[in-house]
């Protein structure tokens, strides 16, 4: 989604499980050749937002890979 204040987009990572989940969210910007990882502890059915306020401005073409132990990782791309 678009950021409510400031620039860029905001990624929302949701835990669909009924138990707490620790995930690693890795953002990559191929244009600037930069990357950053965020370690998230998500409550059951909880979520976390990552964007400018958390230290990463999400823009078109960047990728986000979310990984958690025991689950298949998933990669998405900013529109």
mmCIF file of the N, C-alpha and C atoms, coordinates in Angstrom:
data_MODEL
# 
_entry.id   MODEL 
# 
loop_
_atom_site.group_PDB 
_atom_site.id 
_atom_site.type_symbol 
_atom_site.label_atom_id 
_atom_site.label_alt_id 
_atom_site.label_comp_id 
_atom_site.label_asym_id 
_atom_site.label_entity_id 
_atom_site.label_seq_id 
_atom_site.pdbx_PDB_ins_code 
_atom_site.Cartn_x 
_atom_site.Cartn_y 
_atom_site.Cartn_z 
_atom_site.occupancy 
_atom_site.B_iso_or_equiv 
_atom_site.pdbx_formal_charge 
_atom_site.auth_seq_id 
_atom_site.auth_comp_id 
_atom_site.auth_asym_id 
_atom_site.auth_atom_id 
_atom_site.pdbx_PDB_model_num 
ATOM 1   N N  . UNK A 1 1  ? 0.840  -1.183  0.000  1.00 0.00 ? 1  UNK A N  1 
ATOM 2   C CA . UNK A 1 1  ? 0.000  0.000   0.000  1.00 0.00 ? 1  UNK A CA 1 
ATOM 3   C C  . UNK A 1 1  ? 0.878  1.237   0.000  1.00 0.00 ? 1  UNK A C  1 
ATOM 4   N N  . UNK A 1 2  ? 0.319  2.369   -0.366 1.00 0.00 ? 2  UNK A N  1 
ATOM 5   C CA . UNK A 1 2  ? 1.042  3.635   -0.313 1.00 0.00 ? 2  UNK A CA 1 
ATOM 6   C C  . UNK A 1 2  ? 1.201  4.062   1.142  1.00 0.00 ? 2  UNK A C  1 
ATOM 7   N N  . UNK A 1 3  ? 2.301  4.716   1.436  1.00 0.00 ? 3  UNK A N  1 
ATOM 8   C CA . UNK A 1 3  ? 2.526  5.228   2.790  1.00 0.00 ? 3  UNK A CA 1 
ATOM 9   C C  . UNK A 1 3  ? 1.525  6.339   3.065  1.00 0.00 ? 3  UNK A C  1 
ATOM 10  N N  . UNK A 1 4  ? 0.998  6.367   4.283  1.00 0.00 ? 4  UNK A N  1 
ATOM 11  C CA . UNK A 1 4  ? 0.045  7.421   4.651  1.00 0.00 ? 4  UNK A CA 1 
ATOM 12  C C  . UNK A 1 4  ? 0.744  8.758   4.799  1.00 0.00 ? 4  UNK A C  1 
ATOM 13  N N  . UNK A 1 5  ? 1.949  8.716   5.334  1.00 0.00 ? 5  UNK A N  1 
ATOM 14  C CA . UNK A 1 5  ? 2.739  9.938   5.477  1.00 0.00 ? 5  UNK A CA 1 
ATOM 15  C C  . UNK A 1 5  ? 4.124  9.657   4.930  1.00 0.00 ? 5  UNK A C  1 
ATOM 16  N N  . UNK A 1 6  ? 4.661  10.590  4.194  1.00 0.00 ? 6  UNK A N  1 
ATOM 17  C CA . UNK A 1 6  ? 5.994  10.386  3.648  1.00 0.00 ? 6  UNK A CA 1 
ATOM 18  C C  . UNK A 1 6  ? 5.948  9.727   2.286  1.00 0.00 ? 6  UNK A C  1 
ATOM 19  N N  . UNK A 1 7  ? 7.083  9.201   1.892  1.00 0.00 ? 7  UNK A N  1 
ATOM 20  C CA . UNK A 1 7  ? 7.220  8.655   0.544  1.00 0.00 ? 7  UNK A CA 1 
ATOM 21  C C  . UNK A 1 7  ? 7.271  7.136   0.545  1.00 0.00 ? 7  UNK A C  1 
ATOM 22  N N  . UNK A 1 8  ? 7.080  6.564   -0.618 1.00 0.00 ? 8  UNK A N  1 
ATOM 23  C CA . UNK A 1 8  ? 7.226  5.131   -0.791 1.00 0.00 ? 8  UNK A CA 1 
ATOM 24  C C  . UNK A 1 8  ? 5.984  4.329   -0.463 1.00 0.00 ? 8  UNK A C  1 
ATOM 25  N N  . UNK A 1 9  ? 6.199  3.021   -0.414 1.00 0.00 ? 9  UNK A N  1 
ATOM 26  C CA . UNK A 1 9  ? 5.142  2.073   -0.119 1.00 0.00 ? 9  UNK A CA 1 
ATOM 27  C C  . UNK A 1 9  ? 5.375  1.454   1.253  1.00 0.00 ? 9  UNK A C  1 
ATOM 28  N N  . UNK A 1 10 ? 4.378  0.741   1.745  1.00 0.00 ? 10 UNK A N  1 
ATOM 29  C CA . UNK A 1 10 ? 4.479  0.028   3.011  1.00 0.00 ? 10 UNK A CA 1 
ATOM 30  C C  . UNK A 1 10 ? 4.114  -1.428  2.765  1.00 0.00 ? 10 UNK A C  1 
ATOM 31  N N  . UNK A 1 11 ? 4.958  -2.339  3.231  1.00 0.00 ? 11 UNK A N  1 
ATOM 32  C CA . UNK A 1 11 ? 4.676  -3.773  3.129  1.00 0.00 ? 11 UNK A CA 1 
ATOM 33  C C  . UNK A 1 11 ? 4.071  -4.230  4.454  1.00 0.00 ? 11 UNK A C  1 
ATOM 34  N N  . UNK A 1 12 ? 2.983  -4.989  4.376  1.00 0.00 ? 12 UNK A N  1 
ATOM 35  C CA . UNK A 1 12 ? 2.372  -5.574  5.559  1.00 0.00 ? 12 UNK A CA 1 
ATOM 36  C C  . UNK A 1 12 ? 2.604  -7.072  5.518  1.00 0.00 ? 12 UNK A C  1 
ATOM 37  N N  . UNK A 1 13 ? 3.209  -7.596  6.581  1.00 0.00 ? 13 UNK A N  1 
ATOM 38  C CA . UNK A 1 13 ? 3.490  -9.026  6.672  1.00 0.00 ? 13 UNK A CA 1 
ATOM 39  C C  . UNK A 1 13 ? 2.562  -9.590  7.742  1.00 0.00 ? 13 UNK A C  1 
ATOM 40  N N  . UNK A 1 14 ? 1.743  -10.573 7.361  1.00 0.00 ? 14 UNK A N  1 
ATOM 41  C CA . UNK A 1 14 ? 0.741  -11.125 8.266  1.00 0.00 ? 14 UNK A CA 1 
ATOM 42  C C  . UNK A 1 14 ? 1.066  -12.563 8.634  1.00 0.00 ? 14 UNK A C  1 
ATOM 43  N N  . UNK A 1 15 ? 0.811  -12.903 9.878  1.00 0.00 ? 15 UNK A N  1 
ATOM 44  C CA . UNK A 1 15 ? 0.937  -14.271 10.363 1.00 0.00 ? 15 UNK A CA 1 
ATOM 45  C C  . UNK A 1 15 ? -0.460 -14.892 10.341 1.00 0.00 ? 15 UNK A C  1 
ATOM 46  N N  . UNK A 1 16 ? -0.680 -15.848 9.463  1.00 0.00 ? 16 UNK A N  1 
ATOM 47  C CA . UNK A 1 16 ? -1.985 -16.503 9.355  1.00 0.00 ? 16 UNK A CA 1 
ATOM 48  C C  . UNK A 1 16 ? -2.135 -17.653 10.350 1.00 0.00 ? 16 UNK A C  1 
ATOM 49  N N  . UNK A 1 17 ? -1.066 -17.980 11.058 1.00 0.00 ? 17 UNK A N  1 
ATOM 50  C CA . UNK A 1 17 ? -1.076 -19.118 11.983 1.00 0.00 ? 17 UNK A CA 1 
ATOM 51  C C  . UNK A 1 17 ? -1.701 -18.749 13.332 1.00 0.00 ? 17 UNK A C  1 
ATOM 52  N N  . UNK A 1 18 ? -2.077 -19.773 14.071 1.00 0.00 ? 18 UNK A N  1 
ATOM 53  C CA . UNK A 1 18 ? -2.638 -19.595 15.408 1.00 0.00 ? 18 UNK A CA 1 
ATOM 54  C C  . UNK A 1 18 ? -1.566 -19.638 16.489 1.00 0.00 ? 18 UNK A C  1 
ATOM 55  N N  . UNK A 1 19 ? -0.321 -19.501 16.083 1.00 0.00 ? 19 UNK A N  1 
ATOM 56  C CA . UNK A 1 19 ? 0.792  -19.505 17.037 1.00 0.00 ? 19 UNK A CA 1 
ATOM 57  C C  . UNK A 1 19 ? 1.758  -18.400 16.637 1.00 0.00 ? 19 UNK A C  1 
ATOM 58  N N  . UNK A 1 20 ? 2.591  -17.945 17.589 1.00 0.00 ? 20 UNK A N  1 
ATOM 59  C CA . UNK A 1 20 ? 3.578  -16.908 17.243 1.00 0.00 ? 20 UNK A CA 1 
ATOM 60  C C  . UNK A 1 20 ? 4.516  -17.407 16.136 1.00 0.00 ? 20 UNK A C  1 
ATOM 61  N N  . UNK A 1 21 ? 5.055  -16.481 15.374 1.00 0.00 ? 21 UNK A N  1 
ATOM 62  C CA . UNK A 1 21 ? 5.921  -16.841 14.259 1.00 0.00 ? 21 UNK A CA 1 
ATOM 63  C C  . UNK A 1 21 ? 7.049  -15.816 14.143 1.00 0.00 ? 21 UNK A C  1 
ATOM 64  N N  . UNK A 1 22 ? 8.270  -16.304 14.053 1.00 0.00 ? 22 UNK A N  1 
ATOM 65  C CA . UNK A 1 22 ? 9.434  -15.448 13.809 1.00 0.00 ? 22 UNK A CA 1 
ATOM 66  C C  . UNK A 1 22 ? 9.787  -15.528 12.327 1.00 0.00 ? 22 UNK A C  1 
ATOM 67  N N  . UNK A 1 23 ? 9.879  -14.392 11.691 1.00 0.00 ? 23 UNK A N  1 
ATOM 68  C CA . UNK A 1 23 ? 10.191 -14.358 10.269 1.00 0.00 ? 23 UNK A CA 1 
ATOM 69  C C  . UNK A 1 23 ? 11.348 -13.398 10.000 1.00 0.00 ? 23 UNK A C  1 
ATOM 70  N N  . UNK A 1 24 ? 12.001 -13.619 8.874  1.00 0.00 ? 24 UNK A N  1 
ATOM 71  C CA . UNK A 1 24 ? 13.010 -12.706 8.348  1.00 0.00 ? 24 UNK A CA 1 
ATOM 72  C C  . UNK A 1 24 ? 12.444 -12.130 7.053  1.00 0.00 ? 24 UNK A C  1 
ATOM 73  N N  . UNK A 1 25 ? 12.393 -10.809 6.989  1.00 0.00 ? 25 UNK A N  1 
ATOM 74  C CA . UNK A 1 25 ? 11.939 -10.118 5.783  1.00 0.00 ? 25 UNK A CA 1 
ATOM 75  C C  . UNK A 1 25 ? 13.153 -9.437  5.163  1.00 0.00 ? 25 UNK A C  1 
ATOM 76  N N  . UNK A 1 26 ? 13.486 -9.832  3.938  1.00 0.00 ? 26 UNK A N  1 
ATOM 77  C CA . UNK A 1 26 ? 14.646 -9.256  3.255  1.00 0.00 ? 26 UNK A CA 1 
ATOM 78  C C  . UNK A 1 26 ? 14.185 -8.419  2.064  1.00 0.00 ? 26 UNK A C  1 
ATOM 79  N N  . UNK A 1 27 ? 14.532 -7.145  2.112  1.00 0.00 ? 27 UNK A N  1 
ATOM 80  C CA . UNK A 1 27 ? 14.218 -6.222  1.023  1.00 0.00 ? 27 UNK A CA 1 
ATOM 81  C C  . UNK A 1 27 ? 15.455 -6.041  0.170  1.00 0.00 ? 27 UNK A C  1 
ATOM 82  N N  . UNK A 1 28 ? 15.264 -6.013  -1.151 1.00 0.00 ? 28 UNK A N  1 
ATOM 83  C CA . UNK A 1 28 ? 16.380 -5.810  -2.090 1.00 0.00 ? 28 UNK A CA 1 
ATOM 84  C C  . UNK A 1 28 ? 15.995 -4.737  -3.102 1.00 0.00 ? 28 UNK A C  1 
ATOM 85  N N  . UNK A 1 29 ? 16.942 -3.850  -3.353 1.00 0.00 ? 29 UNK A N  1 
ATOM 86  C CA . UNK A 1 29 ? 16.780 -2.821  -4.372 1.00 0.00 ? 29 UNK A CA 1 
ATOM 87  C C  . UNK A 1 29 ? 17.845 -3.065  -5.438 1.00 0.00 ? 29 UNK A C  1 
ATOM 88  N N  . UNK A 1 30 ? 17.465 -3.674  -6.570 1.00 0.00 ? 30 UNK A N  1 
ATOM 89  C CA . UNK A 1 30 ? 18.458 -3.995  -7.597 1.00 0.00 ? 30 UNK A CA 1 
ATOM 90  C C  . UNK A 1 30 ? 19.063 -2.763  -8.264 1.00 0.00 ? 30 UNK A C  1 
ATOM 91  N N  . UNK A 1 31 ? 18.333 -1.663  -8.287 1.00 0.00 ? 31 UNK A N  1 
ATOM 92  C CA . UNK A 1 31 ? 18.843 -0.440  -8.913 1.00 0.00 ? 31 UNK A CA 1 
ATOM 93  C C  . UNK A 1 31 ? 19.999 0.141   -8.100 1.00 0.00 ? 31 UNK A C  1 
ATOM 94  N N  . UNK A 1 32 ? 19.835 0.197   -6.779 1.00 0.00 ? 32 UNK A N  1 
ATOM 95  C CA . UNK A 1 32 ? 20.876 0.756   -5.904 1.00 0.00 ? 32 UNK A CA 1 
ATOM 96  C C  . UNK A 1 32 ? 21.828 -0.323  -5.383 1.00 0.00 ? 32 UNK A C  1 
ATOM 97  N N  . UNK A 1 33 ? 21.540 -1.586  -5.737 1.00 0.00 ? 33 UNK A N  1 
ATOM 98  C CA . UNK A 1 33 ? 22.348 -2.723  -5.285 1.00 0.00 ? 33 UNK A CA 1 
ATOM 99  C C  . UNK A 1 33 ? 22.486 -2.736  -3.751 1.00 0.00 ? 33 UNK A C  1 
ATOM 100 N N  . UNK A 1 34 ? 21.341 -2.581  -3.074 1.00 0.00 ? 34 UNK A N  1 
ATOM 101 C CA . UNK A 1 34 ? 21.312 -2.577  -1.611 1.00 0.00 ? 34 UNK A CA 1 
ATOM 102 C C  . UNK A 1 34 ? 20.289 -3.598  -1.122 1.00 0.00 ? 34 UNK A C  1 
ATOM 103 N N  . UNK A 1 35 ? 20.452 -3.999  0.122  1.00 0.00 ? 35 UNK A N  1 
ATOM 104 C CA . UNK A 1 35 ? 19.517 -4.942  0.746  1.00 0.00 ? 35 UNK A CA 1 
ATOM 105 C C  . UNK A 1 35 ? 19.482 -4.683  2.242  1.00 0.00 ? 35 UNK A C  1 
ATOM 106 N N  . UNK A 1 36 ? 18.388 -5.089  2.864  1.00 0.00 ? 36 UNK A N  1 
ATOM 107 C CA . UNK A 1 36 ? 18.267 -4.970  4.322  1.00 0.00 ? 36 UNK A CA 1 
ATOM 108 C C  . UNK A 1 36 ? 17.331 -6.054  4.820  1.00 0.00 ? 36 UNK A C  1 
ATOM 109 N N  . UNK A 1 37 ? 17.697 -6.628  5.970  1.00 0.00 ? 37 UNK A N  1 
ATOM 110 C CA . UNK A 1 37 ? 16.870 -7.657  6.599  1.00 0.00 ? 37 UNK A CA 1 
ATOM 111 C C  . UNK A 1 37 ? 16.220 -7.114  7.864  1.00 0.00 ? 37 UNK A C  1 
ATOM 112 N N  . UNK A 1 38 ? 14.991 -7.554  8.089  1.00 0.00 ? 38 UNK A N  1 
ATOM 113 C CA . UNK A 1 38 ? 14.260 -7.232  9.302  1.00 0.00 ? 38 UNK A CA 1 
ATOM 114 C C  . UNK A 1 38 ? 13.854 -8.547  9.949  1.00 0.00 ? 38 UNK A C  1 
ATOM 115 N N  . UNK A 1 39 ? 14.098 -8.665  11.236 1.00 0.00 ? 39 UNK A N  1 
ATOM 116 C CA . UNK A 1 39 ? 13.673 -9.835  11.998 1.00 0.00 ? 39 UNK A CA 1 
ATOM 117 C C  . UNK A 1 39 ? 12.388 -9.451  12.720 1.00 0.00 ? 39 UNK A C  1 
ATOM 118 N N  . UNK A 1 40 ? 11.324 -10.218 12.489 1.00 0.00 ? 40 UNK A N  1 
ATOM 119 C CA . UNK A 1 40 ? 10.015 -9.880  13.039 1.00 0.00 ? 40 UNK A CA 1 
ATOM 120 C C  . UNK A 1 40 ? 9.474  -11.019 13.896 1.00 0.00 ? 40 UNK A C  1 
ATOM 121 N N  . UNK A 1 41 ? 8.949  -10.692 15.044 1.00 0.00 ? 41 UNK A N  1 
ATOM 122 C CA . UNK A 1 41 ? 8.260  -11.649 15.910 1.00 0.00 ? 41 UNK A CA 1 
ATOM 123 C C  . UNK A 1 41 ? 6.774  -11.307 15.824 1.00 0.00 ? 41 UNK A C  1 
ATOM 124 N N  . UNK A 1 42 ? 6.034  -12.133 15.087 1.00 0.00 ? 42 UNK A N  1 
ATOM 125 C CA . UNK A 1 42 ? 4.619  -11.864 14.843 1.00 0.00 ? 42 UNK A CA 1 
ATOM 126 C C  . UNK A 1 42 ? 3.740  -12.646 15.808 1.00 0.00 ? 42 UNK A C  1 
ATOM 127 N N  . UNK A 1 43 ? 2.783  -11.971 16.410 1.00 0.00 ? 43 UNK A N  1 
ATOM 128 C CA . UNK A 1 43 ? 1.805  -12.630 17.271 1.00 0.00 ? 43 UNK A CA 1 
ATOM 129 C C  . UNK A 1 43 ? 0.895  -13.515 16.429 1.00 0.00 ? 43 UNK A C  1 
ATOM 130 N N  . UNK A 1 44 ? 0.185  -14.476 17.050 1.00 0.00 ? 44 UNK A N  1 
ATOM 131 C CA . UNK A 1 44 ? -0.788 -15.274 16.304 1.00 0.00 ? 44 UNK A CA 1 
ATOM 132 C C  . UNK A 1 44 ? -1.798 -14.347 15.610 1.00 0.00 ? 44 UNK A C  1 
ATOM 133 N N  . UNK A 1 45 ? -2.002 -14.563 14.332 1.00 0.00 ? 45 UNK A N  1 
ATOM 134 C CA . UNK A 1 45 ? -2.901 -13.743 13.504 1.00 0.00 ? 45 UNK A CA 1 
ATOM 135 C C  . UNK A 1 45 ? -2.483 -12.276 13.462 1.00 0.00 ? 45 UNK A C  1 
ATOM 136 N N  . UNK A 1 46 ? -1.255 -11.963 13.881 1.00 0.00 ? 46 UNK A N  1 
ATOM 137 C CA . UNK A 1 46 ? -0.771 -10.589 13.924 1.00 0.00 ? 46 UNK A CA 1 
ATOM 138 C C  . UNK A 1 46 ? -0.105 -10.164 12.630 1.00 0.00 ? 46 UNK A C  1 
ATOM 139 N N  . UNK A 1 47 ? 0.302  -8.910  12.587 1.00 0.00 ? 47 UNK A N  1 
ATOM 140 C CA . UNK A 1 47 ? 0.961  -8.380  11.391 1.00 0.00 ? 47 UNK A CA 1 
ATOM 141 C C  . UNK A 1 47 ? 1.969  -7.304  11.782 1.00 0.00 ? 47 UNK A C  1 
ATOM 142 N N  . UNK A 1 48 ? 2.826  -6.977  10.839 1.00 0.00 ? 48 UNK A N  1 
ATOM 143 C CA . UNK A 1 48 ? 3.809  -5.904  11.014 1.00 0.00 ? 48 UNK A CA 1 
ATOM 144 C C  . UNK A 1 48 ? 3.930  -5.155  9.697  1.00 0.00 ? 48 UNK A C  1 
ATOM 145 N N  . UNK A 1 49 ? 4.097  -3.855  9.794  1.00 0.00 ? 49 UNK A N  1 
ATOM 146 C CA . UNK A 1 49 ? 4.302  -3.005  8.623  1.00 0.00 ? 49 UNK A CA 1 
ATOM 147 C C  . UNK A 1 49 ? 5.768  -2.614  8.542  1.00 0.00 ? 49 UNK A C  1 
ATOM 148 N N  . UNK A 1 50 ? 6.289  -2.556  7.323  1.00 0.00 ? 50 UNK A N  1 
ATOM 149 C CA . UNK A 1 50 ? 7.651  -2.090  7.093  1.00 0.00 ? 50 UNK A CA 1 
ATOM 150 C C  . UNK A 1 50 ? 7.612  -1.078  5.961  1.00 0.00 ? 50 UNK A C  1 
ATOM 151 N N  . UNK A 1 51 ? 8.236  0.054   6.212  1.00 0.00 ? 51 UNK A N  1 
ATOM 152 C CA . UNK A 1 51 ? 8.306  1.119   5.221  1.00 0.00 ? 51 UNK A CA 1 
ATOM 153 C C  . UNK A 1 51 ? 9.319  2.154   5.660  1.00 0.00 ? 51 UNK A C  1 
ATOM 154 N N  . UNK A 1 52 ? 9.113  3.373   5.256  1.00 0.00 ? 52 UNK A N  1 
ATOM 155 C CA . UNK A 1 52 ? 10.036 4.460   5.559  1.00 0.00 ? 52 UNK A CA 1 
ATOM 156 C C  . UNK A 1 52 ? 10.257 4.616   7.061  1.00 0.00 ? 52 UNK A C  1 
ATOM 157 N N  . UNK A 1 53 ? 9.186  4.540   7.847  1.00 0.00 ? 53 UNK A N  1 
ATOM 158 C CA . UNK A 1 53 ? 9.295  4.730   9.304  1.00 0.00 ? 53 UNK A CA 1 
ATOM 159 C C  . UNK A 1 53 ? 10.192 3.679   9.957  1.00 0.00 ? 53 UNK A C  1 
ATOM 160 N N  . UNK A 1 54 ? 10.292 2.506   9.333  1.00 0.00 ? 54 UNK A N  1 
ATOM 161 C CA . UNK A 1 54 ? 11.129 1.424   9.867  1.00 0.00 ? 54 UNK A CA 1 
ATOM 162 C C  . UNK A 1 54 ? 12.529 1.422   9.260  1.00 0.00 ? 54 UNK A C  1 
ATOM 163 N N  . UNK A 1 55 ? 12.782 2.341   8.335  1.00 0.00 ? 55 UNK A N  1 
ATOM 164 C CA . UNK A 1 55 ? 14.126 2.477   7.801  1.00 0.00 ? 55 UNK A CA 1 
ATOM 165 C C  . UNK A 1 55 ? 14.342 1.977   6.386  1.00 0.00 ? 55 UNK A C  1 
ATOM 166 N N  . UNK A 1 56 ? 13.267 1.678   5.653  1.00 0.00 ? 56 UNK A N  1 
ATOM 167 C CA . UNK A 1 56 ? 13.433 1.233   4.266  1.00 0.00 ? 56 UNK A CA 1 
ATOM 168 C C  . UNK A 1 56 ? 12.328 1.853   3.418  1.00 0.00 ? 56 UNK A C  1 
ATOM 169 N N  . UNK A 1 57 ? 12.720 2.623   2.410  1.00 0.00 ? 57 UNK A N  1 
ATOM 170 C CA . UNK A 1 57 ? 11.741 3.213   1.501  1.00 0.00 ? 57 UNK A CA 1 
ATOM 171 C C  . UNK A 1 57 ? 11.508 2.230   0.367  1.00 0.00 ? 57 UNK A C  1 
ATOM 172 N N  . UNK A 1 58 ? 10.297 1.699   0.301  1.00 0.00 ? 58 UNK A N  1 
ATOM 173 C CA . UNK A 1 58 ? 9.945  0.709   -0.720 1.00 0.00 ? 58 UNK A CA 1 
ATOM 174 C C  . UNK A 1 58 ? 9.500  1.438   -1.978 1.00 0.00 ? 58 UNK A C  1 
ATOM 175 N N  . UNK A 1 59 ? 10.102 1.060   -3.112 1.00 0.00 ? 59 UNK A N  1 
ATOM 176 C CA . UNK A 1 59 ? 9.736  1.659   -4.389 1.00 0.00 ? 59 UNK A CA 1 
ATOM 177 C C  . UNK A 1 59 ? 9.611  0.572   -5.451 1.00 0.00 ? 59 UNK A C  1 
ATOM 178 N N  . UNK A 1 60 ? 9.046  0.954   -6.572 1.00 0.00 ? 60 UNK A N  1 
ATOM 179 C CA . UNK A 1 60 ? 8.785  0.027   -7.670 1.00 0.00 ? 60 UNK A CA 1 
ATOM 180 C C  . UNK A 1 60 ? 10.039 -0.733  -8.079 1.00 0.00 ? 60 UNK A C  1 
ATOM 181 N N  . UNK A 1 61 ? 9.879  -2.044  -8.284 1.00 0.00 ? 61 UNK A N  1 
ATOM 182 C CA . UNK A 1 61 ? 10.981 -2.880  -8.741 1.00 0.00 ? 61 UNK A CA 1 
ATOM 183 C C  . UNK A 1 61 ? 11.750 -3.571  -7.632 1.00 0.00 ? 61 UNK A C  1 
ATOM 184 N N  . UNK A 1 62 ? 11.559 -3.151  -6.402 1.00 0.00 ? 62 UNK A N  1 
ATOM 185 C CA . UNK A 1 62 ? 12.235 -3.807  -5.286 1.00 0.00 ? 62 UNK A CA 1 
ATOM 186 C C  . UNK A 1 62 ? 11.555 -5.141  -4.977 1.00 0.00 ? 62 UNK A C  1 
ATOM 187 N N  . UNK A 1 63 ? 12.311 -6.035  -4.352 1.00 0.00 ? 63 UNK A N  1 
ATOM 188 C CA . UNK A 1 63 ? 11.738 -7.324  -3.975 1.00 0.00 ? 63 UNK A CA 1 
ATOM 189 C C  . UNK A 1 63 ? 11.731 -7.480  -2.469 1.00 0.00 ? 63 UNK A C  1 
ATOM 190 N N  . UNK A 1 64 ? 10.821 -8.310  -2.004 1.00 0.00 ? 64 UNK A N  1 
ATOM 191 C CA . UNK A 1 64 ? 10.700 -8.663  -0.594 1.00 0.00 ? 64 UNK A CA 1 
ATOM 192 C C  . UNK A 1 64 ? 10.590 -10.178 -0.502 1.00 0.00 ? 64 UNK A C  1 
ATOM 193 N N  . UNK A 1 65 ? 11.500 -10.791 0.244  1.00 0.00 ? 65 UNK A N  1 
ATOM 194 C CA . UNK A 1 65 ? 11.440 -12.227 0.503  1.00 0.00 ? 65 UNK A CA 1 
ATOM 195 C C  . UNK A 1 65 ? 11.193 -12.425 1.988  1.00 0.00 ? 65 UNK A C  1 
ATOM 196 N N  . UNK A 1 66 ? 10.170 -13.219 2.303  1.00 0.00 ? 66 UNK A N  1 
ATOM 197 C CA . UNK A 1 66 ? 9.828  -13.514 3.689  1.00 0.00 ? 66 UNK A CA 1 
ATOM 198 C C  . UNK A 1 66 ? 10.093 -14.997 3.923  1.00 0.00 ? 66 UNK A C  1 
ATOM 199 N N  . UNK A 1 67 ? 10.854 -15.293 4.989  1.00 0.00 ? 67 UNK A N  1 
ATOM 200 C CA . UNK A 1 67 ? 11.206 -16.681 5.300  1.00 0.00 ? 67 UNK A CA 1 
ATOM 201 C C  . UNK A 1 67 ? 10.963 -16.948 6.782  1.00 0.00 ? 67 UNK A C  1 
ATOM 202 N N  . UNK A 1 68 ? 10.500 -18.172 7.077  1.00 0.00 ? 68 UNK A N  1 
ATOM 203 C CA . UNK A 1 68 ? 10.299 -18.620 8.457  1.00 0.00 ? 68 UNK A CA 1 
ATOM 204 C C  . UNK A 1 68 ? 10.619 -20.103 8.516  1.00 0.00 ? 68 UNK A C  1 
ATOM 205 N N  . UNK A 1 69 ? 11.210 -20.517 9.598  1.00 0.00 ? 69 UNK A N  1 
ATOM 206 C CA . UNK A 1 69 ? 11.574 -21.916 9.771  1.00 0.00 ? 69 UNK A CA 1 
ATOM 207 C C  . UNK A 1 69 ? 10.336 -22.811 9.677  1.00 0.00 ? 69 UNK A C  1 
ATOM 208 N N  . UNK A 1 70 ? 10.431 -23.851 8.862  1.00 0.00 ? 70 UNK A N  1 
ATOM 209 C CA . UNK A 1 70 ? 9.322  -24.782 8.693  1.00 0.00 ? 70 UNK A CA 1 
ATOM 210 C C  . UNK A 1 70 ? 8.327  -24.382 7.624  1.00 0.00 ? 70 UNK A C  1 
ATOM 211 N N  . UNK A 1 71 ? 8.548  -23.247 6.964  1.00 0.00 ? 71 UNK A N  1 
ATOM 212 C CA . UNK A 1 71 ? 7.660  -22.767 5.922  1.00 0.00 ? 71 UNK A CA 1 
ATOM 213 C C  . UNK A 1 71 ? 8.455  -22.481 4.666  1.00 0.00 ? 71 UNK A C  1 
ATOM 214 N N  . UNK A 1 72 ? 7.785  -22.546 3.540  1.00 0.00 ? 72 UNK A N  1 
ATOM 215 C CA . UNK A 1 72 ? 8.387  -22.178 2.258  1.00 0.00 ? 72 UNK A CA 1 
ATOM 216 C C  . UNK A 1 72 ? 8.513  -20.660 2.204  1.00 0.00 ? 72 UNK A C  1 
ATOM 217 N N  . UNK A 1 73 ? 9.632  -20.155 1.722  1.00 0.00 ? 73 UNK A N  1 
ATOM 218 C CA . UNK A 1 73 ? 9.782  -18.695 1.596  1.00 0.00 ? 73 UNK A CA 1 
ATOM 219 C C  . UNK A 1 73 ? 8.965  -18.192 0.416  1.00 0.00 ? 73 UNK A C  1 
ATOM 220 N N  . UNK A 1 74 ? 8.658  -16.913 0.458  1.00 0.00 ? 74 UNK A N  1 
ATOM 221 C CA . UNK A 1 74 ? 7.874  -16.307 -0.607 1.00 0.00 ? 74 UNK A CA 1 
ATOM 222 C C  . UNK A 1 74 ? 8.511  -14.970 -0.982 1.00 0.00 ? 74 UNK A C  1 
ATOM 223 N N  . UNK A 1 75 ? 8.510  -14.665 -2.267 1.00 0.00 ? 75 UNK A N  1 
ATOM 224 C CA . UNK A 1 75 ? 9.074  -13.411 -2.765 1.00 0.00 ? 75 UNK A CA 1 
ATOM 225 C C  . UNK A 1 75 ? 7.998  -12.639 -3.512 1.00 0.00 ? 75 UNK A C  1 
ATOM 226 N N  . UNK A 1 76 ? 7.937  -11.339 -3.244 1.00 0.00 ? 76 UNK A N  1 
ATOM 227 C CA . UNK A 1 76 ? 6.996  -10.455 -3.933 1.00 0.00 ? 76 UNK A CA 1 
ATOM 228 C C  . UNK A 1 76 ? 7.780  -9.255  -4.438 1.00 0.00 ? 76 UNK A C  1 
ATOM 229 N N  . UNK A 1 77 ? 7.223  -8.589  -5.433 1.00 0.00 ? 77 UNK A N  1 
ATOM 230 C CA . UNK A 1 77 ? 7.862  -7.420  -6.032 1.00 0.00 ? 77 UNK A CA 1 
ATOM 231 C C  . UNK A 1 77 ? 6.951  -6.213  -5.929 1.00 0.00 ? 77 UNK A C  1 
ATOM 232 N N  . UNK A 1 78 ? 7.526  -5.065  -5.597 1.00 0.00 ? 78 UNK A N  1 
ATOM 233 C CA . UNK A 1 78 ? 6.759  -3.827  -5.502 1.00 0.00 ? 78 UNK A CA 1 
ATOM 234 C C  . UNK A 1 78 ? 6.319  -3.413  -6.905 1.00 0.00 ? 78 UNK A C  1 
ATOM 235 N N  . UNK A 1 79 ? 5.050  -3.042  -7.046 1.00 0.00 ? 79 UNK A N  1 
ATOM 236 C CA . UNK A 1 79 ? 4.542  -2.651  -8.376 1.00 0.00 ? 79 UNK A CA 1 
ATOM 237 C C  . UNK A 1 79 ? 5.147  -1.353  -8.872 1.00 0.00 ? 79 UNK A C  1 
# 
